[in-house]
Amino acid sequence: MDLPDGRTAVAPLDLEGGLRVLVVDADGSVSSQLAAALEGLPERERFALDRASGLAETLKKLAAGDTDVVLLPISPLDQGLGPLVTIRAESPTLPIVVLCATGDEPLAVKAVQLGASDYLVTERLYGTLAARSLRHAVEVARVRAVLARRHAEWPASLGGGAGSRPAPLRAAFPERFAGLVRDYGEILDRAVEQILQRRPVPLEQKMQKLASAAAELRAGPRDLVELHATAMKQREAEHGPQRMKLYLAEGRVRLLELMGHLVTFYRDRWLDGPRPGAD
């Protein structure tokens, strides 16, 4: 939405009519579990749940345009990530949250790498966590769409001609990208250590500082995912499987937090501010 003075406003997430969640669920068990998890929340009425029995029905419902976010169960014993790839191809900008069993979290991490917005674990499907994940997925997708439109409007003076997409941070600023990976890795290390030592360590300011540094380089969500993946790959070479389980769990939370801080930075400094080059 463009304002009269040339600014772009990101409207608040409107849940008055219910956040429309499409659950891909063959037998209704996942829909029932999600409904039960959300039942005790004050904002329960703001979630409108729908169900599709399989991939074909999912695509049909998505074509109708009445879905804000999809909850997609995944399992290596079923169809793996095939349904995710199909839905992503048909609806490239639609947020998808995958649901997996505890032992299938590595598959869920691959799902995020293939474009899923987040993942939830069936055995830990709590109402507050599910609500936060679904809202966050929609919010990030919405702001990402605005950012994509604004990237296309950036003048040549900011790098590239009109309509060009900024190069990935790794390619455009390799040394600074490496510095961001180092800083993010240190945050992950401290987060895991606080779990092992059961001693809370404040990391909020470090996360905000990291997001600010990434935003100054015009980072996007893909850059943050690459940042996260690089730091995680470094730790896979250093730690055993038991410790990596902690990194996987904590890294998922930190990546979401980092994206949230990046969205806030752009909203405060860019999306609600003047266009680049404007007087």
C-alpha positions as CSV (number, residue, x, y, z in Angstrom):
1,M,0.0,0.0,0.0
2,D,1.6,3.3,-1.1
3,L,1.0,6.4,0.9
4,P,0.4,9.9,-0.7
5,D,3.9,11.0,0.2
6,G,5.5,8.1,-1.6
7,R,6.1,5.9,1.4
8,T,5.2,2.2,1.6
9,A,3.2,1.1,4.6
10,V,3.0,-2.5,5.7
11,A,-0.4,-3.0,7.2
12,P,-0.7,-4.8,10.5
13,L,-1.5,-8.5,10.2
14,D,-5.4,-8.7,10.2
15,L,-6.7,-11.7,12.0
16,E,-10.2,-10.4,12.6
17,G,-11.7,-12.8,10.0
18,G,-9.5,-15.6,11.2
19,L,-6.1,-16.7,9.9
20,R,-7.0,-19.3,7.3
21,V,-5.0,-22.4,8.0
22,L,-5.3,-25.3,5.5
23,V,-4.2,-28.6,7.2
24,V,-3.2,-31.4,4.9
25,D,-4.6,-34.3,6.8
26,A,-5.8,-37.7,5.5
27,D,-7.7,-38.9,8.5
28,G,-8.4,-35.8,10.5
29,S,-6.0,-36.6,13.4
30,V,-3.7,-33.6,12.7
31,S,-6.6,-31.2,12.4
32,S,-8.0,-32.4,15.7
33,Q,-4.6,-32.1,17.4
34,L,-4.1,-28.6,16.2
35,A,-7.6,-27.5,17.1
36,A,-7.1,-29.0,20.6
37,A,-3.7,-27.2,21.0
38,L,-5.2,-23.9,20.0
39,E,-8.3,-24.3,22.1
40,G,-7.0,-22.7,25.3
41,L,-5.6,-19.6,23.6
42,P,-7.3,-16.2,24.1
43,E,-7.0,-15.6,20.3
44,R,-8.4,-19.1,19.3
45,E,-11.2,-17.6,17.4
46,R,-8.7,-15.8,15.1
47,F,-7.7,-19.1,13.6
48,A,-10.0,-20.6,10.9
49,L,-9.0,-24.2,10.3
50,D,-9.8,-26.0,7.1
51,R,-8.8,-29.5,6.0
52,A,-7.7,-31.2,2.8
53,S,-7.5,-35.0,2.7
54,G,-4.6,-35.1,0.3
55,L,-2.4,-33.3,-2.2
56,A,-5.0,-33.1,-5.0
57,E,-7.6,-31.6,-2.7
58,T,-5.0,-29.2,-1.3
59,L,-4.1,-27.9,-4.7
60,K,-7.8,-27.4,-5.5
61,K,-8.4,-25.4,-2.4
62,L,-5.3,-23.3,-2.9
63,A,-6.5,-22.5,-6.4
64,A,-9.6,-21.0,-4.8
65,G,-7.3,-18.4,-3.0
66,D,-8.9,-18.9,0.4
67,T,-5.8,-20.0,2.3
68,D,-3.2,-17.9,4.3
69,V,-0.9,-20.7,5.4
70,V,-0.6,-24.4,4.9
71,L,0.2,-26.9,7.7
72,L,1.8,-29.9,5.9
73,P,2.7,-33.2,7.7
74,I,5.9,-34.8,6.3
75,S,7.4,-38.2,6.9
76,P,10.3,-40.2,5.2
77,L,8.0,-43.2,5.3
78,D,5.2,-41.5,3.4
79,Q,5.9,-39.2,0.4
80,G,8.9,-37.4,1.9
81,L,9.2,-33.8,0.6
82,G,7.3,-34.5,-2.7
83,P,4.1,-32.7,-1.6
84,L,6.1,-29.7,-0.4
85,V,7.8,-29.3,-3.7
86,T,4.5,-29.7,-5.6
87,I,2.7,-27.1,-3.5
88,R,5.7,-24.7,-3.6
89,A,5.7,-25.0,-7.4
90,E,2.0,-24.2,-7.7
91,S,2.0,-21.5,-5.0
92,P,5.5,-20.0,-4.8
93,T,4.7,-17.3,-2.3
94,L,2.3,-19.2,0.0
95,P,3.8,-19.8,3.5
96,I,4.0,-23.5,4.4
97,V,4.7,-24.8,7.9
98,V,5.6,-28.5,7.9
99,L,4.9,-30.9,10.8
100,C,7.1,-33.9,11.6
101,A,7.8,-36.4,14.3
102,T,10.7,-35.9,16.7
103,G,13.0,-38.3,14.9
104,D,12.3,-36.7,11.5
105,E,13.6,-33.2,12.3
106,P,16.6,-33.5,9.8
107,L,13.9,-34.0,7.1
108,A,12.1,-30.8,8.4
109,V,15.4,-28.9,8.2
110,K,15.7,-29.9,4.5
111,A,12.1,-28.8,4.0
112,V,13.0,-25.3,5.3
113,Q,15.9,-25.3,2.8
114,L,13.4,-26.1,0.1
115,G,11.2,-23.2,0.9
116,A,9.1,-24.2,4.0
117,S,8.6,-21.2,6.3
118,D,9.0,-23.2,9.5
119,Y,8.5,-26.6,11.1
120,L,6.6,-27.9,14.1
121,V,7.1,-31.2,15.9
122,T,4.0,-33.4,16.5
123,E,5.0,-34.4,20.0
124,R,5.5,-30.7,20.9
125,L,2.5,-29.2,19.2
126,Y,1.7,-26.7,21.9
127,G,-0.9,-24.0,21.2
128,T,1.4,-21.0,21.8
129,L,4.2,-22.4,19.7
130,A,1.8,-23.4,16.8
131,A,0.1,-20.0,16.8
132,R,3.4,-18.2,16.8
133,S,4.8,-20.3,14.0
134,L,1.7,-19.9,11.8
135,R,1.5,-16.1,12.4
136,H,5.2,-15.7,11.8
137,A,5.1,-17.6,8.5
138,V,2.3,-15.4,7.2
139,E,4.0,-12.2,8.4
140,V,7.3,-13.0,6.9
141,A,5.7,-14.0,3.6
142,R,3.7,-10.8,3.5
143,V,6.7,-8.5,4.2
144,R,8.9,-10.5,1.8
145,A,6.4,-9.7,-1.0
146,V,6.6,-6.0,-0.2
147,L,10.4,-6.2,-0.1
148,A,10.5,-8.0,-3.5
149,R,8.4,-5.2,-5.0
150,R,10.6,-2.5,-3.4
151,H,13.8,-4.3,-4.7
152,A,12.4,-3.9,-8.2
153,E,12.0,-0.2,-7.6
154,W,15.5,0.5,-6.3
155,P,17.4,2.9,-8.5
156,A,20.7,2.1,-10.3
157,S,22.6,4.3,-7.7
158,L,22.0,1.6,-5.1
159,G,23.5,-1.2,-7.2
160,G,22.1,-2.7,-10.3
161,G,19.5,-1.2,-12.7
162,A,15.8,-0.9,-12.0
163,G,14.2,-4.3,-11.7
164,S,17.5,-6.1,-10.8
165,R,17.8,-8.2,-7.7
166,P,20.7,-7.6,-5.3
167,A,23.4,-10.3,-5.5
168,P,23.5,-12.8,-2.6
169,L,25.5,-11.5,0.3
170,R,28.0,-14.4,0.0
171,A,28.8,-13.3,-3.6
172,A,28.5,-9.5,-3.1
173,F,30.3,-9.2,0.2
174,P,32.3,-12.4,0.9
175,E,34.4,-11.1,3.7
176,R,31.5,-9.4,5.5
177,F,29.3,-12.5,4.9
178,A,32.0,-14.5,6.6
179,G,31.9,-12.1,9.5
180,L,28.2,-12.5,9.9
181,V,28.6,-16.3,9.8
182,R,31.2,-16.0,12.6
183,D,28.9,-13.8,14.7
184,Y,25.9,-15.9,14.2
185,G,27.9,-19.1,15.0
186,E,29.0,-17.5,18.3
187,I,25.4,-16.8,19.1
188,L,24.5,-20.5,18.4
189,D,27.4,-21.7,20.5
190,R,26.3,-19.5,23.5
191,A,22.7,-20.6,23.1
192,V,23.7,-24.3,23.2
193,E,26.0,-23.8,26.1
194,Q,23.3,-22.2,28.1
195,I,21.1,-25.3,27.6
196,L,23.9,-27.6,28.7
197,Q,24.8,-25.4,31.7
198,R,21.2,-24.5,32.5
199,R,22.3,-20.9,32.8
200,P,20.3,-18.3,30.8
201,V,22.5,-16.0,28.7
202,P,20.9,-12.8,27.2
203,L,21.3,-12.9,23.5
204,E,18.6,-10.5,22.3
205,Q,21.0,-7.5,21.8
206,K,23.5,-9.6,19.8
207,M,20.6,-10.9,17.6
208,Q,19.4,-7.3,17.0
209,K,23.0,-6.2,16.2
210,L,23.5,-9.1,13.7
211,A,20.1,-8.4,12.0
212,S,21.1,-4.7,11.7
213,A,24.4,-5.5,10.2
214,A,22.7,-7.9,7.7
215,A,20.1,-5.3,6.8
216,E,22.7,-2.6,6.1
217,L,23.9,-5.0,3.4
218,R,20.4,-5.3,2.0
219,A,20.1,-9.0,3.1
220,G,16.9,-10.9,2.4
221,P,15.4,-14.1,3.8
222,R,17.5,-16.3,1.5
223,D,20.7,-14.7,2.7
224,L,19.7,-15.5,6.3
225,V,19.0,-19.1,5.5
226,E,22.4,-19.3,3.7
227,L,24.0,-17.7,6.7
228,H,22.3,-20.2,9.0
229,A,23.2,-23.2,6.8
230,T,26.8,-22.2,6.6
231,A,27.2,-21.8,10.4
232,M,25.4,-25.1,10.9
233,K,27.6,-26.9,8.4
234,Q,30.7,-25.7,10.2
235,R,29.4,-27.1,13.4
236,E,28.5,-30.5,11.9
237,A,32.3,-30.9,11.2
238,E,33.1,-30.1,14.8
239,H,30.5,-31.8,16.9
240,G,28.9,-35.2,17.3
241,P,25.2,-36.1,16.6
242,Q,24.0,-35.6,20.2
243,R,25.3,-32.0,20.4
244,M,24.1,-31.3,16.8
245,K,20.5,-32.1,18.0
246,L,20.8,-29.2,20.3
247,Y,22.2,-27.0,17.5
248,L,19.3,-28.0,15.2
249,A,16.7,-27.2,17.8
250,E,18.2,-24.0,19.0
251,G,19.2,-22.9,15.4
252,R,15.7,-23.1,14.2
253,V,14.5,-20.7,17.0
254,R,17.4,-18.3,16.4
255,L,16.9,-18.2,12.6
256,L,13.2,-17.3,13.1
257,E,14.3,-14.6,15.6
258,L,16.9,-13.3,13.2
259,M,14.3,-13.0,10.4
260,G,11.9,-11.3,12.8
261,H,14.6,-8.7,13.7
262,L,15.3,-8.2,10.0
263,V,11.7,-7.6,9.2
264,T,11.5,-5.0,12.1
265,F,14.6,-3.3,10.8
266,Y,13.2,-2.9,7.3
267,R,9.8,-1.8,8.5
268,D,11.3,0.9,10.8
269,R,14.1,2.1,8.5
270,W,13.0,1.3,5.0
271,L,9.4,0.3,4.3
272,D,7.9,3.1,6.3
273,G,10.6,5.6,5.3
274,P,11.2,7.5,2.1
275,R,12.1,5.8,-1.1
276,P,15.8,5.6,-2.0
277,G,16.8,8.8,-3.8
278,A,13.7,10.7,-2.8
279,D,14.1,14.3,-1.8
